[in-house]
Amino acid sequence: MVKKILVTLLLALSFTVIGGQNNQAEAYWGMVVNCREWITLRSYPSTEAASLDRIPLGEWVWIHRGYYHDGFLSAEYNGQRGYVLDAYIKYVKE
């Protein structure tokens, strides 16, 4: 729970610094589902892309709205921005 709060605060701060506007409508939390152990955070939207990190089943990721390419969503996990397959993300309303 503390980890989720810290990640949320850091992401909110980074969006404020980068965007300078309220970006709440542009991102949301998603949970990793429909996999055995983990999914891959990739460097670009392709299964051929390099792996940046493994995201365990049940873990929370920050999803950036407005980006969807060939089944991939833009996401952040452990301070890294990359791409995850949409089929493995359960959307969570705020």
C-alpha positions in Angstrom: 0.0 0.0 0.0 2.8 2.4 0.9 4.5 1.5 -2.4 1.4 2.3 -4.4 1.0 5.7 -2.6 4.7 6.6 -3.3 4.5 5.6 -6.9 1.2 7.6 -7.3 2.9 10.7 -5.7 6.0 10.4 -7.9 3.9 10.0 -11.1 1.7 12.9 -10.2 4.7 15.1 -9.6 6.3 14.0 -12.8 3.1 14.7 -14.8 2.8 18.1 -13.2 6.4 19.0 -14.0 6.3 17.7 -17.5 2.8 18.7 -18.5 2.2 21.7 -16.4 -1.5 20.9 -16.4 -3.9 18.6 -14.8 -3.2 15.2 -16.5 -5.5 13.0 -14.2 -7.8 12.3 -17.2 -4.8 11.0 -19.2 -3.7 8.1 -17.0 -5.1 5.5 -14.7 -4.2 2.4 -12.7 -4.4 -1.0 -14.2 -3.8 -4.4 -12.7 -1.9 -7.3 -14.4 -4.3 -10.2 -15.0 -4.7 -13.2 -17.3 -1.2 -14.5 -17.1 0.6 -17.3 -15.2 3.3 -15.3 -13.4 4.2 -12.0 -15.1 4.0 -9.9 -18.2 6.8 -8.0 -20.0 7.2 -4.3 -20.1 8.7 -3.7 -23.5 10.8 -0.9 -25.0 8.4 -0.3 -27.9 5.0 -1.8 -28.9 6.0 -5.2 -30.2 6.6 -8.7 -28.9 9.9 -8.4 -30.7 11.0 -5.4 -28.5 13.5 -5.6 -25.8 12.3 -6.4 -22.3 12.6 -3.6 -19.8 11.1 -5.4 -16.8 8.8 -8.2 -15.7 5.5 -7.2 -14.1 4.1 -9.9 -11.7 0.5 -11.1 -11.8 -1.6 -8.9 -9.6 0.8 -5.9 -9.7 -0.4 -2.4 -10.4 0.8 -0.4 -13.4 0.2 3.2 -14.5 -1.5 3.3 -17.9 -1.3 6.3 -20.2 -4.6 7.0 -21.9 -4.7 7.8 -25.6 -2.0 5.4 -26.7 -3.0 2.1 -28.2 -1.0 0.4 -31.0 -1.5 -3.1 -32.2 -2.8 -4.3 -28.8 -0.2 -2.4 -26.8 -0.7 0.3 -24.2 1.8 2.8 -22.9 2.6 2.0 -19.3 4.9 2.9 -16.3 6.2 0.4 -13.8 9.1 0.8 -11.3 9.9 4.2 -12.8 10.3 2.8 -16.3 8.0 3.8 -19.2 7.3 1.1 -21.8 4.5 -0.9 -23.4 2.3 -3.8 -22.2 -0.2 -5.9 -24.0 -3.8 -4.7 -23.4 -5.1 -8.3 -22.9 -3.2 -8.5 -19.6 -4.5 -5.3 -18.0 -7.7 -4.9 -16.0 -8.7 -1.3 -16.0 -9.5 0.3 -12.6 -11.8 3.3 -12.3 -10.8 6.0 -9.9 
